[in-house]
């Protein structure tokens, strides 16, 4: 596509929902839209780095091969290290593929967002080894260990900037396409309060899958740290009381949704792509095919806006 303006692609946080970024990138590419600047937060940094380094196909292939059992094997219960999962184990293919590639050597401009654990400062990583930029950006507190970066400890960038529109603009993007993975999380909560009759079986099946995964992790936690005794459950406790890690996942979803709304209201992108991913849990990494397909379909739904904004005329 011939143009005289710079396009930035802001890939947002959202854990397992991030596989939708792969679908978005593939669909944009088919339209001839190749961003000049790629900025990512959390899983957006992971997918964005793979794309910028020409390794997106390798990441997609690996993601499509994931299964619940595979992901469960990556569990690493470590209270001292503040983590339940090992990012090094969960995303080994990334480190193997990018090796010692430097950000400044990439054919496209790239940057990742992380958060300083002590000061809460937003950290933009625009230079150095690509893998060193992605590792702290995906370090979601409570799930992954913080990453040492110089004299600082960094964690997930989604705590401060879930969809890095501001970073894209700071790097020179004149048109910013933002992918918001948290756009329909509130809808998910609302439907659970007053669920339509026809959606109950599907939602129940999804919730059961999530509970099964969390119970797998919880069982490992108990086997490693339990002292053989269990606390009595109060008689008036509801039967459907949320599990510990379920509470953690829901809290992260709520936090990212609220921060995303605030940041994007202050610096709105030119195009917002919001894949419908409310049925994907935080750690449903094995459902890559669904997420990728929805990413592609999201672009198709937004074609009128994309065409109007980029002055694109489709070939007939």
C-alpha positions in Angstrom: 0.0 0.0 0.0 1.5 3.3 -1.1 1.3 5.9 1.7 3.1 8.9 3.1 2.4 8.3 6.8 3.8 6.1 9.5 1.7 3.3 10.9 2.2 2.1 14.5 0.7 -1.2 15.8 0.0 -1.2 19.6 -0.5 -4.8 20.8 -2.1 -5.0 24.2 -1.8 -7.3 27.2 -4.2 -10.1 27.9 -2.3 -13.3 28.6 -3.7 -16.3 26.6 -6.0 -13.9 24.7 -2.8 -12.6 23.1 -2.7 -15.3 20.5 -5.4 -13.2 18.8 -2.6 -10.7 17.9 -1.3 -13.4 15.5 -4.6 -13.4 13.7 -4.8 -9.6 13.6 -1.3 -9.4 12.1 -2.0 -12.0 9.5 -5.3 -10.4 8.4 -3.6 -6.9 8.2 -0.8 -8.4 6.1 -3.3 -9.8 3.7 -4.7 -6.3 3.2 -1.2 -5.1 2.5 -1.0 -3.2 5.8 2.5 -3.5 7.2 3.1 -1.4 10.3 6.4 0.6 10.6 6.4 0.6 14.4 5.4 -2.2 16.7 4.9 -1.7 20.4 3.7 -4.4 22.8 2.7 -4.9 26.4 2.9 -8.3 28.0 1.8 -11.0 25.5 1.6 -8.2 23.0 5.4 -7.7 23.4 5.9 -11.4 22.9 3.9 -11.6 19.7 5.1 -8.2 18.5 8.8 -9.2 18.9 8.2 -12.5 17.0 6.6 -10.5 14.2 9.3 -7.8 14.1 12.0 -10.5 14.0 10.3 -12.6 11.3 9.6 -15.4 13.7 5.8 -15.1 13.9 5.1 -18.4 12.0 7.3 -20.3 14.4 5.5 -18.9 17.4 2.1 -19.6 15.8 3.1 -23.2 15.1 4.2 -23.7 18.7 1.1 -22.1 20.1 -1.2 -24.3 18.1 0.5 -27.4 19.5 -0.1 -26.5 23.1 -2.4 -28.7 25.2 -3.7 -28.3 28.8 -1.4 -31.0 30.0 1.6 -29.3 28.3 0.8 -26.0 30.1 0.2 -27.8 33.4 3.8 -29.1 33.2 5.1 -25.6 33.1 3.7 -24.9 36.6 6.4 -23.8 39.0 5.1 -23.3 42.6 7.5 -20.9 44.3 6.3 -18.7 47.1 9.7 -17.3 47.7 10.0 -16.3 44.0 6.5 -14.9 43.9 5.4 -17.1 41.0 3.2 -20.0 40.0 4.5 -20.4 36.5 7.9 -20.1 34.8 7.9 -17.8 31.8 11.2 -19.4 30.6 9.4 -22.8 30.5 6.1 -21.5 29.1 7.7 -19.6 26.2 10.9 -21.5 25.4 10.4 -21.3 21.7 10.7 -17.6 21.8 14.2 -17.5 23.4 15.4 -20.3 21.1 14.2 -18.5 17.9 15.3 -14.9 18.6 18.6 -15.9 20.3 20.8 -12.8 20.6 18.9 -10.6 18.2 19.2 -6.9 19.1 16.2 -4.6 18.9 18.2 -2.0 17.0 19.0 -4.5 14.3 15.3 -5.3 13.6 13.9 -4.3 10.2 11.0 -2.6 12.0 11.0 -0.3 15.0 10.1 -2.2 18.2 9.6 -1.5 21.8 8.1 -3.2 24.9 6.5 -1.9 28.0 7.4 -3.0 31.5 6.7 -1.7 35.0 9.3 -0.9 37.7 8.2 -3.0 40.7 9.6 -0.5 43.3 8.5 2.9 41.8 5.6 1.9 39.6 7.3 3.7 36.7 6.4 2.8 33.2 9.5 1.5 31.5 10.0 1.6 27.7 12.5 -0.9 26.4 13.7 0.1 23.0 17.3 -1.2 22.8 19.3 -4.3 23.7 18.6 -8.0 23.3 15.1 -8.7 22.1 14.5 -11.5 24.6 15.5 -9.1 27.4 12.8 -6.7 26.4 10.1 -9.3 26.3 10.9 -11.2 29.5 10.0 -8.4 31.9 7.0 -7.2 29.9 5.3 -10.6 30.3 6.1 -11.0 34.0 2.6 -10.8 35.4 2.8 -10.5 39.2 1.6 -13.5 41.1 2.0 -15.8 38.0 5.5 -15.1 36.7 8.7 -14.0 38.5 9.9 -10.4 38.3 12.9 -9.9 36.0 16.1 -8.2 36.9 16.9 -5.3 34.5 20.0 -3.5 35.5 19.5 -2.4 39.1 15.7 -2.6 38.9 13.1 -5.4 39.1 10.6 -5.2 36.3 7.2 -6.8 36.0 4.3 -6.9 33.4 3.7 -3.6 31.5 0.0 -4.2 31.7 0.0 -2.7 35.2 0.6 0.8 33.8 -0.1 0.7 30.1 -2.1 -2.3 28.8 -2.3 -1.0 25.2 0.8 1.1 24.4 -0.7 3.7 22.1 1.4 6.5 23.8 4.6 4.6 23.1 3.7 4.2 19.4 3.2 7.9 19.1 6.4 8.7 20.9 8.3 6.6 18.4 6.8 8.5 15.5 3.6 6.8 14.5 1.1 9.1 12.8 -1.6 6.5 12.6 -2.0 4.0 15.4 -3.8 0.7 15.2 -4.5 -0.6 18.7 -5.4 -4.2 19.6 -7.3 -4.2 22.9 -7.7 -7.7 24.3 -9.8 -6.6 27.3 -12.6 -4.9 25.4 -15.4 -7.3 26.3 -14.4 -8.4 29.8 -17.1 -6.2 31.4 -19.6 -7.8 29.1 -18.5 -11.2 30.4 -19.3 -10.2 34.0 -22.6 -8.7 33.0 -23.8 -11.9 31.2 -22.9 -14.0 34.2 -25.1 -11.9 36.4 -28.1 -12.1 34.1 -27.2 -14.9 31.6 -29.4 -15.5 28.6 -30.8 -19.1 28.8 -29.2 -20.2 25.6 -25.7 -19.2 26.7 -25.7 -21.1 30.0 -24.4 -24.4 28.7 -21.5 -22.8 26.8 -20.5 -20.5 29.7 -20.7 -23.4 32.2 -18.5 -25.5 30.0 -15.9 -22.7 29.8 -16.0 -22.1 33.5 -15.5 -25.9 34.1 -12.4 -25.9 31.9 -11.0 -22.9 33.8 -11.7 -24.5 37.2 -10.1 -27.8 36.0 -6.9 -26.0 35.1 -6.8 -24.0 38.4 -7.5 -27.1 40.4 -4.5 -28.8 38.7 -2.3 -25.9 39.7 -3.8 -25.8 43.2 -3.3 -29.5 43.7 0.4 -29.0 43.0 0.5 -26.1 45.4 -1.1 -28.2 48.2 1.2 -31.2 47.6 4.3 -29.0 47.9 3.3 -26.8 50.8 0.5 -28.4 52.7 1.3 -29.5 56.3 -1.2 -32.3 56.3 -3.9 -30.2 57.9 -6.8 -28.3 56.4 -8.7 -25.4 57.7 -12.3 -26.1 58.5 -14.8 -24.5 56.1 -17.4 -22.3 57.8 -20.9 -23.8 57.6 -22.4 -20.6 56.0 -19.8 -20.5 53.2 -21.5 -20.5 49.7 -20.9 -23.7 47.7 -19.6 -21.7 44.7 -16.9 -19.7 46.6 -14.2 -18.5 44.2 -11.0 -20.4 44.3 -7.8 -18.5 45.1 -6.3 -18.5 41.6 -9.7 -17.8 40.1 -9.9 -14.7 42.2 -6.4 -13.7 41.1 -7.3 -14.1 37.4 -10.5 -12.2 37.7 -8.8 -9.4 39.6 -6.2 -9.1 36.9 -8.9 -8.9 34.2 -10.7 -6.1 36.1 -7.5 -4.2 36.7 -6.4 -4.3 33.0 -9.9 -3.4 31.8 -10.1 -0.3 33.9 -6.5 0.9 33.2 -7.0 0.3 29.5 -10.2 2.4 29.4 -8.4 5.2 31.2 -5.2 5.2 29.1 -7.0 5.0 25.8 -9.4 7.8 26.7 -6.4 10.0 27.3 -4.7 9.1 24.1 -7.1 7.4 21.7 -5.8 5.4 18.8 -7.0 6.0 15.2 -8.2 2.4 14.9 -9.2 0.1 17.7 -9.5 -3.7 17.1 -11.2 -5.5 20.0 -11.4 -9.3 19.4 -14.3 -10.9 21.2 -12.4 -13.1 23.6 -14.5 -13.0 26.8 -14.7 -16.8 26.9 -11.0 -17.3 27.0 -9.5 -17.6 30.5 -6.3 -16.0 31.6 -4.2 -19.1 31.1 -6.1 -20.8 28.2 -2.9 -20.8 26.1 -4.0 -24.1 24.6 -6.9 -22.4 22.8 -4.7 -20.6 20.3 -6.7 -21.6 17.3 -9.8 -19.9 18.6 -8.0 -16.8 19.5 -6.1 -16.5 16.2 -9.3 -17.0 14.2 -11.1 -14.3 16.2 -8.2 -12.0 15.6 -8.6 -12.4 11.9 -12.4 -12.0 12.1 -12.0 -8.9 14.1 -10.0 -7.2 11.3 -12.7 -8.3 8.8 -15.4 -6.7 11.0 -13.5 -3.4 11.1 -12.7 -3.2 7.4 -14.9 -0.1 6.8 -13.1 1.8 9.6 -9.6 0.6 8.5 -10.3 1.6 4.9 -11.6 5.0 5.8 -8.7 5.7 8.2 -5.9 4.5 5.9 -7.5 5.8 2.7 -7.3 2.3 1.4 -9.1 1.2 -1.8 -9.7 -2.4 -2.1 -8.7 -4.1 -5.3 -11.7 -5.2 -7.4 
